[in-house]
Amino acid sequence: MIAKTPKPPYYAVIFTSVLIEDTEEYQKVSADLEALAEKQDGFLGFEAARSGLGLFISYWKDEEAIQNWKAVASHEIAQKRGREEWYDKFQVRVAKVERAYGFEKDS
Amino acid sequence: MIAKTPKPPYYAVIFTSVLIEDTEEYQKVSADLEALAEKQDGFLGFEAARSGLGLFISYWKDEEAIQNWKAVASHEIAQKRGREEWYDKFQVRVAKVERAYGFEKDS
């Protein structure tokens, strides 16, 4: 659920999207992309949620890992039906995580 | 929906959480916090989604704006019922957005 990321610094790719329609096919492509991401070098984890707006955050070791991932993901999506068919709009933000802290309830 | 942020660089605070229970009271506190954030100096926008995991990303002009916001938000939450009552766990990541790009379907 919450990604187990190492101590900063590392990178986050924040993908925010509005779908035209949340289809079963899109769900499948998302799951395929997640599975692909997990196999990439430098992949650290991801977190996703959708309620109207979709937020998908993937965490990466460095810029090189992000570039490699971008090439793979673009290829994968292009092979399917094309991003314009699913997205009304999206925004990608690449950010360097500088610090982090958390809380976990005692079980 | 998708935050209209300026050209990078700017900051993102990624707040990822797992709730013990998604209560009406928590919904209200979340809405209050969003309204408070919007009034802060240096606030650029926010994006939120919850489906099991909750993702709340706020965007800020600089570190100073984040520090000010942290003080206000902590105070607000402390005045209510305390974070331990709502959250099973959470993670906060402060990240510098270095680049961004987007897509919007022609209407």
Backbone of each chain as ProteinMPNN parsed JSONL, in Angstrom:
{"seq_chain_A": "MIAKTPKPPYYAVIFTSVLIEDTEEYQKVSADLEALAEKQDGFLGFEAARSGLGLFISYWKDEEAIQNWKAVASHEIAQKRGREEWYDKFQVRVAKVERAYGFEKDS", "coords_chain_A": {"N_chain_A": [[0.846, -1.191, 0.0], [1.366, 1.659, 1.177], [4.3, 2.861, -0.204], [7.445, 1.316, 0.368], [9.952, 3.089, 0.622], [13.452, 4.0, 0.249], [15.839, 5.907, 2.291], [15.708, 9.405, 1.54], [17.908, 11.16, -0.801], [15.646, 10.462, -3.552], [13.646, 9.781, -6.498], [10.373, 10.95, -7.537], [7.711, 10.241, -9.705], [4.958, 11.87, -10.549], [1.892, 11.147, -11.672], [-0.931, 12.492, -12.812], [-4.296, 12.127, -13.65], [-7.244, 12.512, -15.699], [-9.749, 10.503, -16.675], [-11.468, 9.675, -19.704], [-13.281, 7.698, -19.664], [-13.662, 5.099, -17.349], [-12.621, 2.288, -18.173], [-12.729, -1.337, -18.422], [-10.678, -2.245, -19.963], [-8.814, -0.221, -19.685], [-8.204, -0.489, -16.981], [-6.905, -2.926, -17.096], [-4.651, -2.304, -18.643], [-3.423, -0.501, -16.916], [-2.772, -2.188, -14.784], [-0.993, -3.87, -16.1], [1.018, -2.042, -16.69], [1.898, -1.391, -14.13], [2.95, -3.828, -13.332], [5.019, -4.017, -15.172], [6.582, -1.804, -14.419], [7.524, -2.625, -11.958], [9.459, -4.405, -12.675], [11.542, -2.94, -13.633], [14.899, -1.641, -13.562], [16.005, 0.191, -10.797], [13.55, 0.852, -9.845], [11.517, 1.808, -7.137], [9.072, 1.716, -5.891], [5.431, 2.125, -5.784], [2.453, 4.152, -5.583], [-1.038, 4.386, -5.711], [-4.219, 5.849, -6.416], [-7.659, 6.351, -7.159], [-10.321, 8.496, -7.494], [-12.474, 9.851, -9.147], [-10.447, 11.994, -9.959], [-7.314, 10.654, -10.949], [-4.481, 9.441, -9.317], [-1.196, 8.521, -9.693], [1.697, 7.521, -8.415], [5.027, 6.913, -8.952], [8.093, 5.683, -7.671], [11.573, 6.254, -7.924], [15.052, 5.39, -8.324], [16.89, 7.13, -9.607], [17.353, 9.698, -12.166], [18.035, 8.433, -14.519], [16.831, 5.93, -14.337], [14.193, 6.738, -14.495], [14.049, 7.775, -17.101], [14.479, 5.441, -18.58], [12.228, 3.998, -17.821], [10.23, 5.633, -18.819], [10.53, 5.302, -21.573], [9.872, 2.578, -21.858], [7.233, 2.52, -20.845], [5.896, 4.286, -22.584], [6.133, 2.927, -24.966], [4.731, 0.593, -24.384], [2.149, 1.646, -23.953], [1.669, 2.791, -26.427], [1.574, 0.565, -27.982], [-0.802, -0.478, -27.241], [-3.879, 1.035, -27.182], [-3.46, 3.714, -27.488], [-2.918, 6.808, -25.901], [-4.706, 8.914, -26.137], [-7.164, 7.894, -26.289], [-7.989, 7.158, -23.819], [-7.491, 9.205, -21.967], [-8.777, 12.241, -20.809], [-7.364, 14.355, -19.9], [-3.986, 14.741, -18.743], [-1.248, 15.091, -16.405], [2.196, 15.142, -15.915], [4.621, 15.059, -13.435], [7.927, 15.4, -12.518], [9.815, 14.819, -9.741], [12.214, 15.515, -7.173], [12.626, 13.756, -4.296], [13.268, 15.091, -1.246], [13.109, 14.983, 1.52], [11.569, 12.916, 4.035], [9.028, 11.581, 6.182], [7.273, 9.537, 8.558], [4.457, 7.783, 10.009], [3.347, 5.141, 12.024], [0.877, 3.175, 13.356], [1.017, 1.484, 16.469], [0.781, -1.992, 16.527]], "CA_chain_A": [[0.0, 0.0, 0.0], [2.313, 2.772, 1.207], [5.559, 2.337, -0.744], [8.574, 1.263, 1.308], [11.052, 3.74, -0.086], [14.666, 4.183, 1.071], [16.085, 7.285, 2.729], [15.95, 10.34, 0.436], [17.128, 11.518, -1.988], [15.248, 9.597, -4.662], [12.736, 10.544, -7.359], [8.957, 10.597, -7.661], [7.008, 10.659, -10.913], [3.553, 12.047, -10.178], [1.053, 11.105, -12.874], [-2.309, 12.856, -12.443], [-5.075, 12.001, -14.883], [-8.705, 12.461, -15.763], [-10.111, 9.559, -17.731], [-12.713, 9.886, -20.438], [-14.145, 6.645, -19.157], [-12.843, 4.114, -16.654], [-13.016, 1.007, -18.767], [-12.045, -2.548, -17.995], [-9.437, -2.321, -20.726], [-7.856, 0.694, -19.065], [-7.791, -1.148, -15.73], [-5.949, -3.976, -17.432], [-3.413, -1.65, -19.062], [-2.811, 0.035, -15.691], [-2.176, -3.304, -14.049], [0.166, -4.305, -16.892], [2.073, -1.033, -16.52], [2.437, -1.548, -12.78], [3.779, -5.037, -13.336], [6.22, -3.662, -15.936], [7.375, -0.879, -13.603], [8.177, -3.388, -10.892], [10.605, -5.154, -13.214], [12.567, -2.005, -14.084], [16.018, -1.271, -12.692], [15.873, 1.479, -10.13], [12.176, 1.048, -9.363], [11.492, 1.741, -5.674], [7.727, 1.483, -5.366], [4.417, 3.035, -6.323], [1.214, 4.368, -4.822], [-2.074, 4.809, -6.646], [-5.599, 5.993, -5.948], [-8.515, 7.056, -8.112], [-11.705, 8.824, -7.117], [-12.616, 10.967, -10.079], [-9.06, 12.219, -10.342], [-6.437, 9.518, -10.712], [-3.103, 9.775, -8.954], [-0.307, 7.369, -9.737], [3.04, 8.008, -8.103], [6.05, 5.872, -8.92], [9.333, 6.156, -7.052], [12.718, 5.773, -8.697], [16.369, 5.642, -7.75], [17.528, 8.297, -10.21], [16.793, 10.185, -13.435], [18.258, 7.432, -15.568], [15.773, 4.921, -14.195], [12.948, 7.356, -14.982], [14.122, 7.83, -18.565], [14.275, 4.082, -19.074], [10.829, 3.66, -17.574], [9.396, 6.411, -19.744], [10.615, 4.649, -22.882], [9.122, 1.32, -21.779], [5.804, 2.799, -20.643], [5.366, 4.887, -23.809], [6.074, 1.849, -25.935], [3.63, -0.276, -23.962], [0.871, 2.319, -24.184], [1.509, 2.96, -27.877], [1.193, -0.748, -28.517], [-2.223, -0.71, -26.939], [-4.824, 1.782, -27.994], [-3.132, 5.128, -27.597], [-3.326, 7.503, -24.68], [-5.794, 9.867, -26.366], [-8.448, 7.229, -26.205], [-8.38, 6.999, -22.414], [-7.329, 10.372, -21.11], [-9.267, 13.565, -21.143], [-6.137, 15.124, -19.709], [-3.076, 14.261, -17.701], [-0.084, 15.914, -16.09], [3.302, 14.368, -15.344], [5.585, 15.899, -12.732], [9.081, 14.648, -12.04], [10.241, 15.556, -8.552], [13.248, 14.896, -6.343], [12.212, 13.696, -2.891], [14.388, 15.598, -0.451], [12.966, 14.472, 2.887], [10.371, 12.106, 4.249], [8.82, 11.079, 7.535], [6.027, 8.793, 8.584], [3.84, 7.365, 11.274], [2.671, 3.846, 11.931], [0.23, 2.849, 14.625], [1.466, 0.235, 17.094], [-0.244, -3.026, 16.363]], "C_chain_A": [[0.895, 1.259, 0.0], [3.666, 2.209, 0.782], [6.664, 2.391, 0.308], [9.808, 1.799, 0.607], [12.254, 3.913, 0.837], [14.768, 5.626, 1.572], [16.26, 8.192, 1.514], [17.446, 10.668, 0.348], [16.806, 10.354, -2.917], [14.213, 10.38, -5.467], [11.299, 10.023, -7.318], [8.449, 11.088, -9.006], [5.518, 10.672, -10.57], [2.735, 12.13, -11.464], [-0.397, 11.337, -12.444], [-3.16, 12.818, -13.694], [-6.574, 12.073, -14.671], [-9.039, 11.568, -16.95], [-11.37, 10.014, -18.454], [-13.745, 8.902, -19.888], [-13.244, 5.6, -18.496], [-13.251, 2.712, -17.101], [-12.228, -0.159, -18.187], [-10.687, -2.659, -18.695], [-8.377, -1.416, -20.092], [-7.318, 0.113, -17.756], [-6.704, -2.188, -16.009], [-4.599, -3.365, -17.832], [-2.672, -1.092, -17.84], [-2.099, -1.064, -14.92], [-0.925, -3.815, -14.764], [1.336, -3.338, -16.696], [2.716, -1.142, -15.142], [3.386, -2.745, -12.715], [5.098, -4.783, -14.072], [7.16, -2.78, -15.111], [8.188, -1.65, -12.565], [9.415, -4.143, -11.37], [11.77, -4.254, -13.605], [13.688, -1.831, -13.055], [15.739, 0.09, -12.067], [14.469, 1.796, -9.662], [12.141, 0.857, -7.848], [10.114, 1.463, -5.088], [6.718, 2.381, -6.046], [3.208, 3.1, -5.401], [0.17, 4.898, -5.794], [-3.422, 4.909, -5.964], [-6.381, 6.701, -7.041], [-9.875, 7.281, -7.502], [-12.028, 10.084, -7.912], [-11.245, 11.227, -10.665], [-8.246, 10.953, -10.063], [-5.043, 9.985, -10.374], [-2.293, 8.491, -8.954], [1.099, 7.907, -9.526], [4.0, 6.824, -8.121], [7.344, 6.49, -8.397], [10.522, 5.461, -7.699], [14.029, 6.208, -8.068], [16.986, 6.931, -8.292], [16.868, 8.642, -11.557], [16.94, 9.152, -14.548], [17.16, 6.358, -15.537], [14.448, 5.466, -14.723], [12.924, 7.402, -16.506], [13.872, 6.455, -19.171], [12.809, 3.66, -18.95], [9.916, 4.373, -18.556], [9.369, 5.757, -21.128], [9.767, 3.374, -22.903], [7.622, 1.578, -21.707], [5.178, 3.371, -21.916], [5.165, 3.82, -24.875], [4.87, 0.952, -25.647], [2.277, 0.358, -24.287], [0.602, 2.468, -25.681], [1.052, 1.664, -28.518], [-0.276, -1.046, -28.271], [-3.04, 0.274, -27.778], [-4.529, 3.27, -28.1], [-3.718, 5.904, -26.442], [-4.544, 8.396, -24.896], [-7.164, 9.218, -26.206], [-8.943, 7.128, -24.761], [-8.453, 8.311, -21.648], [-8.012, 11.604, -21.655], [-8.114, 14.549, -20.969], [-5.243, 14.435, -18.69], [-1.918, 15.228, -17.537], [0.967, 14.99, -15.469], [4.263, 15.345, -14.678], [6.707, 15.012, -12.199], [9.714, 15.451, -10.912], [11.274, 14.772, -7.76], [12.802, 14.928, -4.888], [13.414, 14.049, -2.025], [14.331, 15.136, 1.003], [11.629, 13.774, 3.032], [10.266, 11.725, 5.715], [7.459, 10.412, 7.577], [5.576, 8.452, 9.977], [3.211, 6.006, 11.045], [2.147, 3.491, 13.31], [0.782, 1.546, 15.171], [0.377, -0.805, 16.923], [-0.247, -3.939, 17.565]], "O_chain_A": [[1.145, 1.846, -1.053], [4.13, 1.209, 1.33], [6.801, 3.373, 1.038], [10.609, 1.037, 0.065], [12.103, 3.967, 2.057], [13.895, 6.452, 1.309], [16.901, 7.788, 0.543], [18.174, 10.473, 1.321], [17.575, 9.402, -3.049], [13.932, 11.535, -5.143], [11.048, 8.839, -7.098], [8.723, 12.22, -9.404], [4.906, 9.629, -10.334], [2.877, 13.072, -12.243], [-1.008, 10.488, -11.795], [-2.792, 13.415, -14.705], [-7.093, 11.738, -13.606], [-8.655, 11.851, -18.084], [-12.232, 10.666, -17.865], [-14.911, 9.238, -19.68], [-12.187, 5.261, -19.028], [-14.097, 2.056, -16.494], [-11.194, 0.024, -17.544], [-9.697, -3.099, -18.111], [-7.209, -1.786, -19.977], [-6.126, 0.213, -17.464], [-5.729, -2.312, -15.268], [-3.544, -3.842, -17.415], [-1.45, -1.198, -17.745], [-0.969, -0.891, -14.464], [0.074, -4.149, -14.126], [2.487, -3.754, -16.555], [3.931, -1.001, -15.003], [4.466, -2.679, -12.128], [6.154, -5.263, -13.66], [8.374, -2.982, -15.106], [9.363, -1.37, -12.329], [10.3, -4.476, -10.582], [12.866, -4.743, -13.878], [13.456, -1.868, -11.847], [15.29, 1.017, -12.74], [14.216, 2.882, -9.14], [12.666, -0.129, -7.33], [9.992, 1.031, -3.942], [7.084, 3.289, -6.792], [2.982, 2.226, -4.564], [0.469, 5.767, -6.612], [-3.727, 4.146, -5.047], [-5.843, 7.543, -7.761], [-10.512, 6.336, -7.038], [-11.881, 11.209, -7.434], [-10.921, 10.736, -11.747], [-8.467, 10.27, -9.063], [-4.482, 10.833, -11.068], [-2.651, 7.508, -8.305], [1.623, 8.653, -10.353], [3.809, 5.85, -7.393], [7.643, 7.657, -8.647], [10.494, 4.264, -7.983], [14.115, 7.23, -7.386], [17.539, 7.728, -7.533], [15.95, 7.958, -12.01], [16.07, 9.022, -15.408], [16.641, 5.944, -16.574], [13.671, 4.73, -15.33], [11.903, 7.106, -17.126], [13.144, 6.323, -20.155], [12.24, 3.05, -19.855], [8.953, 3.796, -19.061], [8.32, 5.671, -21.767], [9.033, 3.127, -23.86], [6.837, 0.943, -22.412], [4.068, 2.993, -22.289], [4.163, 3.812, -25.59], [4.102, 0.603, -26.544], [1.381, -0.296, -24.822], [-0.525, 2.298, -26.146], [0.259, 1.656, -29.46], [-0.905, -1.79, -29.024], [-2.876, 0.314, -28.997], [-5.28, 4.006, -28.74], [-4.865, 5.692, -26.05], [-5.325, 8.62, -23.972], [-8.176, 9.892, -26.016], [-10.143, 7.027, -24.506], [-9.329, 8.519, -20.808], [-7.845, 11.962, -22.821], [-7.918, 15.451, -21.783], [-5.709, 13.639, -17.876], [-1.645, 16.062, -18.401], [0.657, 14.165, -14.61], [4.669, 16.338, -15.282], [6.465, 14.012, -11.523], [10.101, 16.605, -11.094], [11.227, 13.544, -7.682], [12.62, 16.001, -4.313], [14.446, 13.38, -2.072], [15.363, 14.923, 1.639], [10.692, 14.004, 2.268], [11.273, 11.565, 6.405], [6.596, 10.683, 6.742], [6.218, 8.783, 10.974], [2.614, 5.753, 9.999], [2.881, 3.505, 14.298], [0.993, 0.598, 14.414], [-0.802, -0.531, 17.146], [-1.039, -4.879, 17.624]]}, "seq_chain_B": "MIAKTPKPPYYAVIFTSVLIEDTEEYQKVSADLEALAEKQDGFLGFEAARSGLGLFISYWKDEEAIQNWKAVASHEIAQKRGREEWYDKFQVRVAKVERAYGFEKDS", "coords_chain_B": {"N_chain_B": [[-9.512, 20.149, -10.553], [-7.08, 18.664, -11.916], [-4.195, 20.187, -10.754], [-3.393, 23.574, -11.491], [-0.44, 24.334, -11.944], [2.516, 26.453, -11.824], [5.369, 26.991, -14.042], [8.013, 24.659, -13.4], [10.927, 25.298, -11.252], [9.126, 24.076, -8.354], [7.514, 23.071, -5.274], [6.361, 19.858, -4.07], [4.25, 18.335, -1.716], [3.785, 15.203, -0.748], [1.345, 13.348, 0.598], [0.629, 10.359, 1.871], [-1.735, 8.053, 2.944], [-3.205, 5.601, 5.16], [-6.289, 5.008, 6.353], [-7.836, 4.32, 9.522], [-10.517, 4.196, 9.663], [-12.898, 5.52, 7.447], [-14.336, 8.157, 8.324], [-17.145, 10.421, 8.69], [-16.422, 12.611, 10.126], [-13.697, 12.724, 9.663], [-13.685, 13.296, 6.935], [-14.702, 15.866, 7.037], [-12.686, 17.217, 8.423], [-10.637, 16.937, 6.564], [-11.635, 18.47, 4.435], [-11.695, 20.953, 5.694], [-8.969, 21.331, 6.074], [-8.069, 21.493, 3.44], [-9.328, 23.873, 2.661], [-8.019, 25.612, 4.362], [-5.382, 25.368, 3.453], [-5.556, 26.527, 0.953], [-5.63, 29.188, 1.6], [-3.112, 29.838, 2.364], [0.017, 31.597, 2.047], [1.964, 31.182, -0.84], [0.816, 28.848, -1.676], [0.07, 26.591, -4.261], [-1.656, 24.753, -5.348], [-3.669, 21.685, -5.224], [-4.042, 18.085, -5.308], [-6.086, 15.279, -4.975], [-6.97, 11.925, -4.104], [-8.736, 9.004, -3.147], [-8.782, 5.582, -2.703], [-9.015, 3.121, -0.968], [-6.026, 3.319, -0.344], [-4.992, 6.609, 0.47], [-4.192, 9.513, -1.294], [-2.774, 12.624, -1.103], [-1.771, 15.453, -2.537], [-0.069, 18.403, -2.196], [0.884, 21.513, -3.636], [3.559, 23.82, -3.613], [5.164, 27.02, -3.407], [7.756, 27.349, -2.288], [10.164, 26.116, 0.147], [9.786, 27.532, 2.505], [7.085, 28.227, 2.461], [6.035, 25.671, 2.756], [6.889, 24.973, 5.337], [5.482, 26.851, 6.853], [2.886, 26.041, 6.277], [2.924, 23.481, 7.36], [3.037, 24.013, 10.1], [0.568, 25.279, 10.504], [-1.243, 23.271, 9.688], [-0.645, 21.162, 11.441], [-1.371, 22.277, 13.848], [-4.097, 22.687, 13.424], [-4.985, 20.037, 13.131], [-4.253, 18.994, 15.602], [-5.921, 20.398, 17.236], [-8.286, 19.226, 16.676], [-9.072, 15.899, 16.771], [-6.724, 14.521, 16.934], [-4.135, 12.893, 15.221], [-3.645, 10.183, 15.512], [-5.998, 8.93, 15.871], [-7.247, 8.691, 13.461], [-5.483, 7.725, 11.523], [-4.07, 4.75, 10.356], [-1.602, 4.452, 9.307], [0.786, 6.739, 7.913], [2.657, 8.557, 5.399], [4.868, 11.143, 4.683], [6.191, 12.982, 2.058], [8.511, 15.265, 0.935], [9.112, 16.994, -1.943], [11.016, 18.306, -4.674], [9.752, 19.659, -7.524], [10.991, 19.203, -10.64], [10.616, 19.082, -13.391], [7.897, 19.158, -15.739], [5.1, 18.017, -17.679], [2.281, 17.912, -19.883], [-0.961, 16.824, -21.118], [-3.841, 17.615, -22.952], [-7.026, 16.945, -24.064], [-8.393, 18.047, -27.119], [-11.19, 20.111, -27.059]], "CA_chain_B": [[-9.136, 18.724, -10.577], [-5.623, 18.684, -12.029], [-3.75, 21.507, -10.284], [-2.766, 24.439, -12.494], [0.808, 24.788, -11.323], [3.39, 27.236, -12.718], [6.562, 26.282, -14.543], [8.962, 24.27, -12.345], [10.786, 24.481, -10.04], [8.267, 24.362, -7.199], [7.554, 21.907, -4.386], [5.195, 18.998, -3.848], [4.201, 17.558, -0.48], [2.995, 14.001, -1.026], [0.861, 12.767, 1.855], [0.011, 9.064, 1.584], [-2.257, 7.578, 4.223], [-4.171, 4.516, 5.316], [-7.171, 5.365, 7.46], [-8.426, 3.247, 10.321], [-11.919, 4.193, 9.244], [-13.159, 6.765, 6.728], [-15.52, 8.706, 8.995], [-17.663, 11.712, 8.257], [-15.632, 13.63, 10.808], [-12.425, 12.853, 8.95], [-13.999, 13.995, 5.679], [-14.864, 17.27, 7.352], [-11.355, 17.759, 8.741], [-9.916, 17.027, 5.28], [-12.162, 19.629, 3.693], [-11.218, 22.148, 6.418], [-7.531, 21.471, 5.805], [-7.937, 21.971, 2.061], [-9.714, 25.288, 2.644], [-6.924, 26.324, 5.034], [-4.212, 25.358, 2.561], [-5.796, 27.498, -0.13], [-5.428, 30.561, 2.088], [-1.702, 30.047, 2.715], [0.957, 32.194, 1.089], [2.825, 30.228, -1.538], [0.054, 27.653, -2.072], [-0.087, 26.565, -5.721], [-2.737, 23.865, -5.778], [-3.589, 20.342, -4.652], [-4.713, 16.984, -5.997], [-6.373, 14.249, -3.98], [-7.774, 10.765, -4.477], [-8.682, 7.927, -2.166], [-9.45, 4.316, -3.008], [-8.189, 2.326, -0.057], [-4.936, 4.254, -0.066], [-5.31, 8.015, 0.23], [-3.079, 10.342, -1.763], [-3.087, 14.049, -1.077], [-0.558, 16.16, -2.951], [-0.211, 19.86, -2.263], [2.005, 22.132, -4.342], [3.979, 25.024, -2.904], [6.169, 27.844, -4.066], [9.1, 27.099, -1.76], [10.264, 25.412, 1.427], [9.241, 28.378, 3.562], [5.627, 28.059, 2.404], [5.737, 24.337, 3.301], [7.072, 25.04, 6.791], [4.341, 27.59, 7.4], [1.718, 25.187, 6.137], [3.046, 22.374, 8.316], [2.693, 24.543, 11.427], [-0.878, 25.523, 10.517], [-1.96, 21.992, 9.572], [-0.443, 20.409, 12.681], [-2.178, 22.956, 14.85], [-5.499, 22.394, 13.097], [-5.276, 18.626, 13.427], [-4.12, 18.807, 17.049], [-7.126, 20.975, 17.837], [-9.376, 18.279, 16.474], [-9.04, 14.712, 17.611], [-5.431, 13.862, 16.982], [-3.94, 12.094, 14.028], [-3.599, 8.739, 15.79], [-7.333, 8.386, 15.869], [-7.704, 8.464, 12.088], [-4.536, 7.078, 10.622], [-3.35, 3.531, 10.682], [-0.239, 4.871, 8.998], [0.929, 7.709, 6.838], [4.011, 8.907, 4.98], [4.953, 12.461, 4.075], [7.413, 13.154, 1.273], [8.648, 16.618, 0.397], [9.875, 16.812, -3.181], [11.152, 19.47, -5.547], [9.35, 19.343, -8.891], [12.042, 19.717, -11.524], [10.057, 19.271, -14.732], [6.493, 18.753, -15.845], [4.492, 18.138, -19.004], [0.907, 17.428, -19.811], [-1.758, 16.582, -22.311], [-5.26, 17.933, -22.78], [-7.751, 16.619, -25.285], [-9.099, 19.176, -27.736], [-12.634, 20.015, -26.796]], "C_chain_B": [[-7.602, 18.599, -10.679], [-5.155, 20.094, -11.678], [-3.067, 22.293, -11.401], [-1.521, 25.059, -11.871], [1.653, 25.567, -12.328], [4.529, 26.373, -13.265], [7.459, 25.87, -13.375], [10.174, 25.209, -12.362], [9.746, 25.021, -9.063], [8.251, 23.077, -6.365], [6.235, 21.141, -4.331], [5.331, 18.342, -2.48], [3.232, 16.405, -0.729], [2.618, 13.356, 0.303], [0.075, 11.501, 1.51], [-0.491, 8.476, 2.892], [-3.183, 6.372, 4.093], [-5.001, 4.874, 6.542], [-7.595, 4.127, 8.243], [-9.878, 3.077, 9.874], [-12.168, 5.531, 8.568], [-14.459, 7.378, 7.253], [-15.942, 10.041, 8.387], [-16.832, 12.829, 8.888], [-14.298, 13.832, 10.082], [-12.615, 13.598, 7.638], [-14.072, 15.495, 5.914], [-13.502, 17.922, 7.645], [-10.537, 17.918, 7.454], [-10.345, 18.261, 4.5], [-11.692, 20.925, 4.349], [-9.747, 22.406, 6.099], [-7.294, 21.991, 4.385], [-8.245, 23.461, 1.973], [-8.618, 26.147, 3.283], [-5.708, 26.451, 4.115], [-4.357, 26.439, 1.496], [-5.542, 28.936, 0.285], [-3.96, 30.883, 2.368], [-0.924, 30.765, 1.607], [1.781, 31.081, 0.439], [2.124, 28.943, -1.936], [-0.204, 27.688, -3.578], [-1.231, 25.678, -6.207], [-2.652, 22.527, -5.062], [-4.368, 19.35, -5.499], [-4.927, 15.869, -4.981], [-7.204, 13.128, -4.569], [-7.665, 9.744, -3.354], [-9.429, 6.725, -2.705], [-8.663, 3.273, -2.242], [-7.075, 3.226, 0.427], [-5.4, 5.681, -0.356], [-4.069, 8.763, -0.216], [-3.545, 11.794, -1.767], [-1.78, 14.77, -1.402], [-0.846, 17.651, -2.958], [1.058, 20.432, -2.881], [2.278, 23.505, -3.747], [5.114, 25.723, -3.623], [7.583, 27.521, -3.602], [9.017, 26.416, -0.398], [9.631, 26.228, 2.558], [7.711, 28.226, 3.624], [5.226, 26.708, 3.006], [5.847, 24.345, 4.822], [5.902, 25.748, 7.446], [3.076, 26.743, 7.373], [1.745, 24.043, 7.15], [2.619, 22.827, 9.717], [1.174, 24.722, 11.542], [-1.65, 24.195, 10.53], [-1.841, 21.176, 10.853], [-1.317, 20.981, 13.778], [-3.65, 22.616, 14.661], [-5.861, 20.957, 13.491], [-5.228, 18.37, 14.935], [-5.366, 19.334, 17.771], [-8.312, 20.044, 17.691], [-9.083, 17.039, 17.325], [-7.698, 14.002, 17.65], [-5.284, 12.863, 15.86], [-4.015, 10.595, 14.297], [-4.978, 8.101, 15.742], [-7.811, 8.031, 14.464], [-6.792, 7.544, 11.291], [-3.992, 5.769, 11.175], [-1.871, 3.777, 10.406], [-0.259, 5.974, 7.949], [2.402, 7.969, 6.554], [3.942, 10.278, 4.328], [6.271, 12.551, 3.324], [7.421, 14.57, 0.701], [9.601, 16.543, -0.79], [9.888, 18.082, -4.021], [10.798, 19.065, -6.978], [10.337, 20.01, -9.839], [11.553, 19.927, -12.95], [8.645, 18.7, -14.77], [6.043, 18.885, -17.292], [3.108, 17.513, -18.941], [0.263, 17.262, -21.158], [-3.189, 16.984, -22.007], [-5.957, 17.716, -24.108], [-8.422, 17.878, -25.832], [-10.586, 19.033, -27.461], [-13.404, 20.587, -27.984]], "O_chain_B": [[-6.915, 18.449, -9.668], [-5.65, 21.076, -12.231], [-2.267, 21.747, -12.16], [-1.559, 26.169, -11.341], [1.527, 25.37, -13.536], [4.621, 25.179, -12.976], [7.648, 26.656, -12.446], [10.431, 25.854, -13.378], [9.516, 26.226, -8.957], [8.911, 22.101, -6.723], [5.154, 21.7, -4.518], [6.403, 17.851, -2.126], [2.029, 16.604, -0.897], [3.482, 12.877, 1.039], [-1.009, 11.57, 0.93], [0.265, 8.41, 3.861], [-3.84, 6.161, 3.074], [-4.466, 5.024, 7.64], [-7.698, 3.031, 7.693], [-10.382, 1.963, 9.732], [-11.708, 6.566, 9.051], [-15.537, 7.149, 6.704], [-15.181, 10.688, 7.667], [-16.574, 13.858, 8.262], [-13.834, 14.959, 9.911], [-11.794, 14.44, 7.274], [-13.579, 16.292, 5.116], [-13.21, 19.023, 7.178], [-9.833, 18.912, 7.278], [-9.513, 18.999, 3.974], [-11.335, 21.881, 3.661], [-9.334, 23.546, 5.882], [-6.421, 22.829, 4.162], [-7.537, 24.218, 1.31], [-8.323, 27.249, 2.822], [-5.093, 27.513, 4.02], [-3.411, 27.163, 1.184], [-5.274, 29.798, -0.551], [-3.599, 32.041, 2.582], [-1.168, 30.571, 0.416], [2.234, 30.155, 1.112], [2.758, 28.036, -2.477], [-0.649, 28.705, -4.109], [-1.714, 25.828, -7.329], [-1.673, 22.258, -4.365], [-5.231, 19.722, -6.294], [-4.022, 15.557, -4.207], [-8.046, 13.36, -5.437], [-6.631, 9.634, -2.695], [-10.583, 6.839, -3.118], [-7.766, 2.625, -2.782], [-7.176, 3.829, 1.495], [-6.121, 5.919, -1.324], [-3.015, 8.66, 0.411], [-4.57, 12.137, -2.356], [-0.813, 14.705, -0.643], [-1.759, 18.111, -3.644], [2.156, 19.912, -2.68], [1.356, 24.254, -3.422], [5.905, 25.11, -4.34], [8.502, 27.427, -4.415], [7.931, 26.174, 0.129], [9.011, 25.666, 3.461], [7.129, 28.113, 4.704], [4.204, 26.608, 3.685], [4.995, 23.786, 5.513], [5.39, 25.3, 8.471], [2.297, 26.734, 8.326], [0.716, 23.684, 7.723], [1.921, 22.102, 10.425], [0.574, 24.359, 12.554], [-2.598, 24.03, 11.298], [-2.813, 20.568, 11.301], [-1.931, 20.24, 14.545], [-4.355, 22.297, 15.618], [-6.901, 20.704, 14.1], [-6.049, 17.631, 15.478], [-5.797, 18.779, 18.781], [-9.239, 20.076, 18.5], [-8.865, 17.175, 18.529], [-7.552, 12.986, 18.33], [-6.194, 12.083, 15.581], [-4.4, 9.823, 13.419], [-5.11, 6.886, 15.591], [-8.677, 7.172, 14.295], [-7.242, 6.71, 10.506], [-3.52, 5.699, 12.309], [-1.003, 3.363, 11.175], [-1.222, 6.111, 7.194], [3.274, 7.646, 7.36], [3.056, 10.542, 3.515], [7.332, 12.242, 3.867], [6.46, 15.007, 0.068], [10.74, 16.092, -0.665], [8.91, 18.828, -4.071], [11.47, 18.222, -7.572], [10.492, 21.232, -9.835], [12.013, 20.836, -13.641], [8.263, 17.873, -13.942], [6.528, 19.738, -18.035], [2.809, 16.699, -18.068], [0.864, 17.526, -22.199], [-3.691, 16.719, -20.914], [-5.535, 18.234, -25.142], [-8.957, 18.68, -25.068], [-11.159, 17.955, -27.616], [-14.635, 20.605, -27.971]]}, "name": "protein", "num_of_chains": 2, "seq": "MIAKTPKPPYYAVIFTSVLIEDTEEYQKVSADLEALAEKQDGFLGFEAARSGLGLFISYWKDEEAIQNWKAVASHEIAQKRGREEWYDKFQVRVAKVERAYGFEKDSMIAKTPKPPYYAVIFTSVLIEDTEEYQKVSADLEALAEKQDGFLGFEAARSGLGLFISYWKDEEAIQNWKAVASHEIAQKRGREEWYDKFQVRVAKVERAYGFEKDS"}
